[in-house]
Amino acid sequence: MRKPTDGEITDLLLVRHGSIMPTYVVKNWLRAKYPKLQTAWVLRRLKALEKAGKVVRTPSNYATMICWAIAPATHTTEGGSLDAAIRAAAVKPPLFDKDPTNIQY
């Protein structure tokens, strides 16, 4: 079974929903392209990305829900700004259309 790359996960966090998402929302967006994806696998990858310094946990209103965002250091390009990083990400074709049922292979 194919799995999403770390780059696909971080791109999703950078582009969608103001950059803060609970684990299950990340899984739901990725599941449009990877139908058998499990929340536990996504959580393990997000924890590994957190350890690598690419994502951070953010506060949540719920006791057990973990929300994620791109780490501040990964927001900027070398010598650039957040706006430049977002423009660079916007040049890439999106992983998903606005409709998660419209899968693009």
Helices and strands as residue ranges (DSSP letters): H 6-15, G 17-19, E 21-22, H 23-31, H 39-51, E 55-58, E 67-70, H 72-75, H 82-91
